[in-house]
Amino acid sequence: MAMQRGRIEILKHVSRVLQGNASGDPYERELPCYLPAGYDASQARYPVLYFLAGFTGFGKMMLNASAFDEPIDARLDRLIADGAMPPVILVLPDCITRFGGSQYANSSATGRYEDYIIDELVPFVDERLRTKSSRDHRGVTGKSSGGYGALRLAMRHPDVFGGLGSHAGDAYFDYCYYLDFPKFVLGIQKYGGTVESFYERFLALPKKSVAFDVLNILAMSACYSPNPDAPLGFDPPVDLRTGELREDVWRRWLDNDPVRMAPRHADALRSLKTIFIDAGLQDEFQLQLGARILCTRLDAVGARYIYEEFDDGHMGIVYRYDRSLVELAKALA
């Protein structure tokens, strides 16, 4: 018997909170949503999962077919057909910015992306689709910066999300960002010595991956240390000439670190129906260490979680999505 397949419905959403954002990014965006097989033939309601893309990613990219990896809709078709998980609706937000990502946070330098998801997309999806519209049936997961976004949103909005997944999510900034600050300074100096000169040169580069380390720290600065009066709207965490750490700016970054957020959001973490976290043993950003440290904080506040490590790095780990999708769907069904 042929496998029953779900379908993708692309909703159009006009955001109020993103209008006039400092980056000049679009406030009208497409919102791909996976609807499981059987959705159109019944009036059933379904739990809903929000999957957040990593840095430089956005919702529609999750649907890309490749020679060997499944796009997210085919992955869900298989898992549901095999009985590994109950049917769900999956929502794929677009939170890309001109710097490569939003970290799913509110920032004067990029836009109000936390408000965009919480105050706009969640009610919009519940109105347009047959969701089970309570936090007990709504989860959030993602990879890398998307995993960070899931951690952030679930901790800060336990009234909205009842389940959390994070694949190699940014955590313990002392390791995943701090170690790249020298590369950032030297890269900025290579491309003119200012964030404006670097960004202008970056846009003109035919091969942008050569400056990814610099762009990453620039983008994180826009998310974690915005300053409307600074060039490009943010404060970098280091002196761009000497490389010396700017302690006041770095403290603003650390306030956004899930490791440091967890004790402040203990009740939220304990309330979640499931928490799934993973990391690769060879993660290029040391995120296996960040994940282990985060788990000690979860232990300290008494939160229940599943933690898994796998023999891989940070890239090309879409096969791991099965785990958070299955755990979230079972807990939230």
C-alpha positions in Angstrom: 0.0 0.0 0.0 1.3 3.4 -0.9 2.3 5.7 1.9 -0.3 8.4 2.7 1.2 11.8 2.3 0.5 15.1 3.9 0.6 18.4 2.1 2.2 21.8 2.5 0.0 24.8 2.7 1.8 28.1 2.4 0.0 30.9 4.3 0.7 34.5 3.7 1.1 36.7 6.8 1.4 40.4 7.0 3.2 41.3 10.3 2.4 44.4 12.3 5.3 44.1 14.6 7.9 43.8 11.8 6.7 46.8 10.0 9.3 49.6 10.0 12.1 47.2 11.3 15.5 48.9 11.3 17.0 46.3 8.9 14.4 47.1 6.2 13.5 43.4 6.0 10.1 42.3 4.6 7.1 42.4 7.0 5.0 40.2 4.7 6.2 36.6 4.7 5.3 33.2 3.6 4.5 30.6 6.3 4.8 27.0 5.1 2.7 24.6 7.2 2.7 20.8 7.0 -0.8 19.3 7.2 -0.8 15.5 7.8 -2.5 12.9 5.6 -6.2 12.9 6.5 -6.4 16.6 7.4 -8.7 17.4 4.5 -10.9 14.4 5.0 -11.9 15.0 8.6 -12.6 17.8 11.1 -10.0 16.5 13.6 -7.7 18.9 15.4 -4.0 18.3 15.7 -1.1 19.2 18.0 1.1 21.8 16.4 4.9 22.0 16.3 7.0 25.0 15.4 10.3 24.2 13.7 12.8 27.0 13.8 15.6 27.1 11.2 19.3 27.7 12.0 21.4 30.7 11.2 21.0 31.8 7.5 18.0 29.5 7.3 14.2 30.1 7.0 11.1 28.1 6.8 10.9 27.2 3.1 14.5 25.9 3.1 13.3 23.0 5.3 11.3 21.8 2.3 14.3 21.5 0.0 14.7 18.1 -1.6 18.2 16.6 -1.9 19.7 13.5 -3.3 19.9 11.6 0.0 18.2 13.6 2.8 14.5 13.9 3.3 12.8 17.3 3.3 10.9 17.8 6.5 7.5 17.0 5.0 8.7 13.6 3.7 10.3 12.9 7.1 6.9 13.6 8.9 5.1 11.4 6.3 7.4 8.5 7.1 7.3 8.9 10.9 3.6 9.1 11.0 3.0 6.3 8.5 5.4 4.0 10.5 3.5 4.8 13.7 6.5 6.4 15.4 4.5 9.5 16.1 0.9 10.7 15.9 -0.1 13.2 13.2 0.8 16.8 13.8 0.7 20.1 12.1 4.2 21.6 11.6 4.8 25.3 11.1 8.0 26.6 9.5 8.4 30.4 10.4 10.6 32.7 8.3 12.6 34.9 10.7 15.6 35.6 8.4 17.1 39.1 8.6 19.7 41.0 6.4 22.4 39.8 8.9 21.4 36.1 8.5 19.1 35.5 11.4 17.2 36.9 14.3 17.9 34.4 17.1 14.1 34.7 17.5 14.6 37.6 19.8 13.3 41.2 19.9 16.0 43.7 18.9 16.0 47.3 17.8 18.7 46.4 15.2 16.7 43.6 13.5 13.1 43.5 14.6 10.7 42.1 17.1 10.9 38.4 16.1 10.0 37.0 19.5 6.8 39.1 19.4 6.3 38.1 15.8 6.1 34.4 16.7 4.3 34.6 20.1 1.9 37.5 19.5 1.2 37.0 15.8 2.1 33.7 14.2 0.7 31.4 17.0 -2.7 33.1 17.0 -2.7 33.3 13.2 -2.0 29.6 12.8 -4.6 28.7 15.5 -7.2 30.8 13.6 -6.4 29.5 10.1 -5.7 25.8 10.8 -7.4 23.1 13.0 -4.9 23.1 15.8 -5.3 22.0 19.3 -4.8 25.5 20.5 -3.4 25.2 24.0 0.1 25.1 25.3 -0.4 21.4 26.3 -0.6 20.6 22.6 1.9 23.1 21.2 5.7 22.6 21.0 8.8 24.3 19.5 12.0 22.8 18.3 14.9 23.7 16.0 18.5 23.3 15.0 21.5 25.4 16.0 20.2 29.0 16.2 16.7 27.4 15.8 17.5 25.2 18.8 18.5 28.3 20.7 15.3 30.0 19.7 13.3 27.1 20.9 15.1 27.2 24.3 14.5 30.9 24.5 10.8 30.9 23.6 9.9 27.9 25.7 11.6 29.4 28.8 10.1 32.8 28.3 6.6 31.7 27.2 5.5 28.5 29.0 1.9 29.7 28.5 2.4 29.3 24.8 4.6 26.2 24.5 4.3 22.9 26.4 7.2 21.1 24.8 10.7 21.9 23.7 13.4 20.4 21.4 16.9 21.7 20.7 19.3 20.1 18.2 22.8 21.5 18.8 21.3 24.8 20.1 23.5 27.7 21.1 24.4 27.4 24.8 27.2 28.5 27.0 28.3 31.5 25.0 31.7 31.4 26.7 32.6 28.6 24.3 30.3 28.8 21.3 30.9 32.6 20.6 33.7 33.9 22.8 36.3 31.7 21.1 35.5 33.3 17.7 36.0 36.9 18.9 39.6 37.0 17.7 38.6 35.8 14.2 35.8 38.5 14.3 38.2 41.3 15.1 40.8 40.2 12.5 38.2 39.7 9.9 36.7 43.2 10.5 40.2 44.6 10.2 40.8 42.7 7.0 37.7 44.2 5.4 38.2 47.9 6.4 38.2 48.0 10.1 34.5 48.9 10.8 31.4 46.9 10.9 30.0 49.0 8.0 33.0 48.4 5.8 32.9 44.7 6.5 29.2 44.3 5.8 29.5 46.3 2.5 32.4 44.0 1.4 30.6 40.9 2.6 27.6 41.7 0.4 29.9 41.9 -2.6 31.8 38.7 -1.9 31.1 36.0 -4.5 31.9 33.3 -1.9 30.4 34.5 1.3 31.4 31.4 3.3 35.0 32.8 3.6 33.7 35.4 6.0 31.0 33.4 7.8 32.8 33.5 11.2 32.8 37.3 11.0 29.2 37.5 9.9 28.1 35.2 12.7 29.4 37.4 15.5 28.2 40.5 13.7 24.7 39.0 13.5 24.7 37.9 17.1 25.7 41.4 18.1 22.6 42.7 16.3 20.5 40.3 18.3 22.1 40.4 21.8 23.6 44.0 22.0 21.5 46.3 19.9 22.1 50.0 20.2 20.2 52.4 17.9 22.9 55.0 18.1 25.7 52.6 17.0 26.8 51.8 13.4 24.4 49.3 11.9 22.4 49.5 15.1 24.4 47.4 17.5 27.5 47.2 19.8 30.1 44.6 19.0 31.4 42.7 22.1 35.0 43.6 21.5 37.1 46.6 20.7 37.5 46.5 16.9 41.1 47.7 17.0 42.7 45.9 19.9 40.3 43.0 20.3 39.8 43.7 24.0 36.6 42.4 25.5 33.9 45.0 26.2 32.7 43.7 29.5 29.5 45.7 29.6 28.5 44.5 26.2 29.5 40.9 26.9 27.3 40.9 30.0 24.3 41.8 27.8 25.2 38.7 25.7 25.4 36.5 28.7 22.0 37.5 29.9 20.7 35.8 26.7 22.6 32.5 27.3 20.3 29.5 27.9 22.7 28.3 30.6 22.2 31.5 32.5 18.6 31.9 31.6 17.6 28.5 33.0 17.7 29.3 36.7 15.6 32.4 36.1 13.0 30.3 34.3 12.9 27.3 36.6 9.1 27.1 36.9 8.7 27.3 33.1 11.2 24.5 32.6 9.6 22.3 35.2 6.2 22.9 33.6 7.2 21.5 30.1 5.7 18.1 29.2 8.9 17.2 27.4 12.4 18.6 26.8 14.6 17.0 24.2 18.2 18.2 23.8 21.0 16.7 21.7 24.6 17.6 20.5 27.3 16.1 18.4 30.6 14.8 19.9 32.6 16.7 17.3 30.5 19.9 17.3 32.6 22.7 15.7 31.2 25.3 18.1 31.8 23.2 21.3 28.0 22.9 21.7 28.2 19.4 23.2 29.9 21.1 26.2 27.2 23.8 26.2 24.5 21.2 26.2 26.1 19.3 29.1 26.4 22.4 31.1 22.8 23.3 30.3 21.7 19.9 31.5 23.3 20.5 34.9 21.2 23.6 35.2 18.1 21.6 34.3 19.1 19.1 37.0 19.5 21.9 39.5 16.0 23.2 38.9 14.3 19.8 38.7 13.3 19.9 35.1 12.8 16.5 33.3 14.6 16.1 30.0 16.0 13.7 27.4 19.6 14.4 26.4 21.5 12.5 23.7 24.9 12.8 22.1 25.8 11.5 18.7 29.0 10.8 16.8 28.9 13.8 14.4 29.6 17.5 14.1 27.3 20.5 13.7 26.4 20.3 10.0 24.4 17.8 8.1 22.5 16.4 11.1 18.9 16.5 9.7 18.6 12.8 10.5 18.5 13.7 14.1 15.2 15.7 13.6 13.3 12.4 13.9 14.1 12.3 17.7 12.6 15.7 18.7 9.7 15.4 16.3 8.8 12.0 17.8 9.3 13.0 21.4 7.3 16.2 21.1 4.5 14.7 19.1 4.0 11.9 21.6 4.0 14.2 24.6 1.7 16.8 23.1 -0.8 14.6 21.4 
